[in-house]
Amino acid sequence: MRPPFAALLLALLPLAAASAAPSLSKPTAGFPRVRIVTSEGPIVIALDTRRAPVTSANFLTYADDGRLDGTTFYRAARRKSDPRLGFIQGGIGNDMRRALPPVPLEKTSQTGILHLDATVSMARGDRPGSAMGNFFITVGPTPSMDARGDYQGYAAFAHVVSGMDTVRRILAKPSGGGSDAMKGQMIFDPVKIISVKRIDGVPKPSGWPKPWLIDIPRRP
């Protein structure tokens, strides 16, 4: 018996969507890739410069300046209901010597980039538009990070294209300490971020000073 046309169309829709999606395993216009090399292994992410241009440009500048080299993944936020899920957070921490000016918040309701599994998003303070050089990677869908109503949410801007095994190893690291929202989530032995470099495109450094590289001798 021949299936109804509507049923056949619905069956073909996922295949059409898959064929329309860009292949991010190779250079793709609008999706520059960045390799994050950590002490637990590499992570490769693809930035969505079309839908989140401001946030993507900010992250690329941190990478091109080397501002993320030598930093750490310092937070493992595991869900109580399932510790295999949650997110990891890394970046400059409180080292303002590495910071660039904060960027406006590109809300998920504007970009359409939701916090699904393997989403990369910018961390920020209590005030929207305060994101600088800290970011997080989700393990499992995290819709609580998406904008809704008066809640501004966080600026998702990229997805992991390889290295989720590294992300999951970092999420499983022993943690504790911290306070408020980070209580119990600070990784005891932070995972080193050795380097963060573009794979695609030409680096565009900011030209801003790099005071963290200045070796100031200590007084005797």
Stockholm file with secondary structure:
# STOCKHOLM 1.0

chainA/1-220         MRPPFAALLLALLPLAAASAAPSLSKPTAGFPRVRIVTSEGPIVIALDTRRAPVTSANFLTYADDGRLDGTTFYRAARRKSDPRLGFIQGGIGNDMRRALPPVPLEKTSQTGILHLDATVSMARGDRPGSAMGNFFITVGPTPSMDARGDYQGYAAFAHVVSGMDTVRRILAKPSGGGSDAMKGQMIFDPVKIISVKRIDGVPKPSGWPKPWLIDIPRRP
#=GR chainA/1-220 SS CCCCHHHHHHHHHHHHHHHHSCCTTSCCTTCCEEEEEETTEEEEEEECTTTSHHHHHHHHHHHHHTTTTTEEEEEEEECSSCTTCEEEEEECTTCGGGCCCCBCCCCHHHHCCCCCTTEEEECCCSSTTCBCSEEEEEESCCGGGSCBTTBCCCEEEEEEEECHHHHHHHHTSCEECCCGGGTTCEEEEEEEEEEEEESSSCCCCCCCCCGGGCCCCCCC
#=GC SS_cons         CCCCHHHHHHHHHHHHHHHHSCCTTSCCTTCCEEEEEETTEEEEEEECTTTSHHHHHHHHHHHHHTTTTTEEEEEEEECSSCTTCEEEEEECTTCGGGCCCCBCCCCHHHHCCCCCTTEEEECCCSSTTCBCSEEEEEESCCGGGSCBTTBCCCEEEEEEEECHHHHHHHHTSCEECCCGGGTTCEEEEEEEEEEEEESSSCCCCCCCCCGGGCCCCCCC
//
